[in-house]
Amino acid sequence: MSDEPETLDDSRISQALDELRSLVLQHYPDATFEVAPAPDDPTIVHLLTYVDLEDTDELVDLIIDRMVDMQVDEGLPVYVIPLRTPERIAAMLHAQQPRRYVIG
């Protein structure tokens, strides 16, 4: 037996990414995606998923079971990384700013 990791079929990873995208888009049609290798391991594929949500746990709850099945049962190194949209981040930062009151 070899110590080298099994080479994964790119078409299997592409299919997995398409399936995860489709699952997300069913619930969040405005979601956008980027595919990138993990910064610390280029054999892992990250599906960066931008959604306009305050709490990205909603997205994780939606995809976690299928993503884990892909990883464990199918041996696919695919991870969905939920990220807030720039507009959501700006709105959250604006809401955190202290209010100034003018007393006349």
BALOBA-1460 file (C-alpha; in Angstrom, 3 decimals):
// residues 104
<rec num="1" residu="m" x="0.000" y="0.000" z="0.000"/>
<rec num="2" residu="s" x="1.114" y="3.517" z="-0.755"/>
<rec num="3" residu="d" x="1.249" y="6.366" z="1.753"/>
<rec num="4" residu="e" x="0.125" y="8.813" z="-0.956"/>
<rec num="5" residu="p" x="-3.454" y="10.028" z="-0.734"/>
<rec num="6" residu="e" x="-5.848" y="8.700" z="-3.341"/>
<rec num="7" residu="t" x="-6.218" y="11.128" z="-6.234"/>
<rec num="8" residu="l" x="-9.779" y="12.349" z="-6.335"/>
<rec num="9" residu="d" x="-11.731" y="12.535" z="-9.544"/>
<rec num="10" residu="d" x="-12.273" y="16.240" z="-10.280"/>
<rec num="11" residu="s" x="-15.705" y="15.466" z="-11.727"/>
<rec num="12" residu="r" x="-16.838" y="14.027" z="-8.377"/>
<rec num="13" residu="i" x="-15.760" y="17.210" z="-6.614"/>
<rec num="14" residu="s" x="-17.458" y="19.354" z="-9.266"/>
<rec num="15" residu="q" x="-20.671" y="17.372" z="-8.848"/>
<rec num="16" residu="a" x="-20.500" y="17.750" z="-5.067"/>
<rec num="17" residu="l" x="-19.984" y="21.508" z="-5.374"/>
<rec num="18" residu="d" x="-22.904" y="21.768" z="-7.800"/>
<rec num="19" residu="e" x="-25.127" y="19.823" z="-5.415"/>
<rec num="20" residu="l" x="-24.192" y="22.022" z="-2.455"/>
<rec num="21" residu="r" x="-24.715" y="25.193" z="-4.506"/>
<rec num="22" residu="s" x="-28.130" y="23.950" z="-5.579"/>
<rec num="23" residu="l" x="-29.116" y="23.149" z="-1.994"/>
<rec num="24" residu="v" x="-28.134" y="26.637" z="-0.858"/>
<rec num="25" residu="l" x="-29.814" y="28.390" z="-3.788"/>
<rec num="26" residu="q" x="-33.129" y="26.649" z="-3.064"/>
<rec num="27" residu="h" x="-33.287" y="28.582" z="0.224"/>
<rec num="28" residu="y" x="-31.092" y="31.602" z="-0.524"/>
<rec num="29" residu="p" x="-31.469" y="32.463" z="-4.235"/>
<rec num="30" residu="d" x="-29.238" y="35.536" z="-3.929"/>
<rec num="31" residu="a" x="-26.281" y="33.550" z="-2.569"/>
<rec num="32" residu="t" x="-23.021" y="33.817" z="-4.462"/>
<rec num="33" residu="f" x="-20.097" y="31.408" z="-4.478"/>
<rec num="34" residu="e" x="-16.360" y="31.144" z="-4.934"/>
<rec num="35" residu="v" x="-14.324" y="27.963" z="-5.024"/>
<rec num="36" residu="a" x="-10.859" y="28.039" z="-3.478"/>
<rec num="37" residu="p" x="-8.337" y="25.614" z="-2.035"/>
<rec num="38" residu="a" x="-8.009" y="25.614" z="1.750"/>
<rec num="39" residu="p" x="-5.181" y="27.964" z="2.759"/>
<rec num="40" residu="d" x="-3.381" y="25.278" z="4.747"/>
<rec num="41" residu="d" x="-4.113" y="22.253" z="2.534"/>
<rec num="42" residu="p" x="-4.563" y="22.621" z="-1.234"/>
<rec num="43" residu="t" x="-6.195" y="19.168" z="-1.461"/>
<rec num="44" residu="i" x="-9.238" y="20.515" z="0.426"/>
<rec num="45" residu="v" x="-11.824" y="22.478" z="-1.555"/>
<rec num="46" residu="h" x="-13.675" y="25.370" z="0.050"/>
<rec num="47" residu="l" x="-17.001" y="26.540" z="-1.331"/>
<rec num="48" residu="l" x="-17.084" y="30.130" z="-0.078"/>
<rec num="49" residu="t" x="-20.781" y="30.915" z="0.192"/>
<rec num="50" residu="y" x="-21.904" y="34.531" z="0.576"/>
<rec num="51" residu="v" x="-25.394" y="34.950" z="2.026"/>
<rec num="52" residu="d" x="-27.275" y="37.953" z="3.374"/>
<rec num="53" residu="l" x="-27.819" y="36.515" z="6.849"/>
<rec num="54" residu="e" x="-27.080" y="37.914" z="10.265"/>
<rec num="55" residu="d" x="-26.566" y="34.402" z="11.629"/>
<rec num="56" residu="t" x="-24.770" y="32.102" z="9.184"/>
<rec num="57" residu="d" x="-25.649" y="29.104" z="11.377"/>
<rec num="58" residu="e" x="-28.919" y="29.002" z="9.408"/>
<rec num="59" residu="l" x="-26.904" y="28.111" z="6.316"/>
<rec num="60" residu="v" x="-24.801" y="25.565" z="8.192"/>
<rec num="61" residu="d" x="-27.958" y="23.875" z="9.515"/>
<rec num="62" residu="l" x="-29.172" y="23.562" z="5.931"/>
<rec num="63" residu="i" x="-26.091" y="21.877" z="4.446"/>
<rec num="64" residu="i" x="-24.243" y="20.192" z="7.322"/>
<rec num="65" residu="d" x="-25.745" y="16.705" z="6.999"/>
<rec num="66" residu="r" x="-25.104" y="16.464" z="3.270"/>
<rec num="67" residu="m" x="-21.633" y="17.996" z="3.524"/>
<rec num="68" residu="v" x="-20.597" y="15.505" z="6.227"/>
<rec num="69" residu="d" x="-21.980" y="12.615" z="4.153"/>
<rec num="70" residu="m" x="-19.846" y="13.797" z="1.241"/>
<rec num="71" residu="q" x="-16.775" y="13.990" z="3.446"/>
<rec num="72" residu="v" x="-17.201" y="10.761" z="5.397"/>
<rec num="73" residu="d" x="-19.105" y="8.408" z="3.104"/>
<rec num="74" residu="e" x="-17.824" y="9.625" z="-0.255"/>
<rec num="75" residu="g" x="-14.321" y="10.747" z="0.759"/>
<rec num="76" residu="l" x="-14.722" y="14.190" z="-0.789"/>
<rec num="77" residu="p" x="-12.700" y="16.998" z="0.840"/>
<rec num="78" residu="v" x="-15.388" y="19.644" z="0.254"/>
<rec num="79" residu="y" x="-16.286" y="22.253" z="2.857"/>
<rec num="80" residu="v" x="-18.894" y="24.999" z="2.692"/>
<rec num="81" residu="i" x="-17.607" y="28.199" z="4.292"/>
<rec num="82" residu="p" x="-20.544" y="30.527" z="5.067"/>
<rec num="83" residu="l" x="-19.751" y="34.229" z="4.811"/>
<rec num="84" residu="r" x="-21.903" y="37.319" z="5.199"/>
<rec num="85" residu="t" x="-22.302" y="39.655" z="2.255"/>
<rec num="86" residu="p" x="-20.405" y="42.966" z="2.421"/>
<rec num="87" residu="e" x="-23.765" y="44.754" z="2.713"/>
<rec num="88" residu="r" x="-24.737" y="42.650" z="5.751"/>
<rec num="89" residu="i" x="-21.381" y="43.307" z="7.394"/>
<rec num="90" residu="a" x="-21.759" y="47.059" z="6.809"/>
<rec num="91" residu="a" x="-25.279" y="47.039" z="8.276"/>
<rec num="92" residu="m" x="-24.100" y="45.119" z="11.342"/>
<rec num="93" residu="l" x="-21.209" y="47.541" z="11.878"/>
<rec num="94" residu="h" x="-23.536" y="50.511" z="11.495"/>
<rec num="95" residu="a" x="-25.930" y="49.040" z="14.067"/>
<rec num="96" residu="q" x="-23.064" y="48.654" z="16.550"/>
<rec num="97" residu="q" x="-22.018" y="52.299" z="16.404"/>
<rec num="98" residu="p" x="-22.919" y="54.309" z="19.490"/>
<rec num="99" residu="r" x="-25.888" y="56.626" z="19.174"/>
<rec num="100" residu="r" x="-25.344" y="60.308" z="19.719"/>
<rec num="101" residu="y" x="-28.107" y="62.304" z="21.266"/>
<rec num="102" residu="v" x="-28.354" y="66.048" z="21.084"/>
<rec num="103" residu="i" x="-29.930" y="67.651" z="24.086"/>
<rec num="104" residu="g" x="-31.199" y="70.994" z="23.120"/>
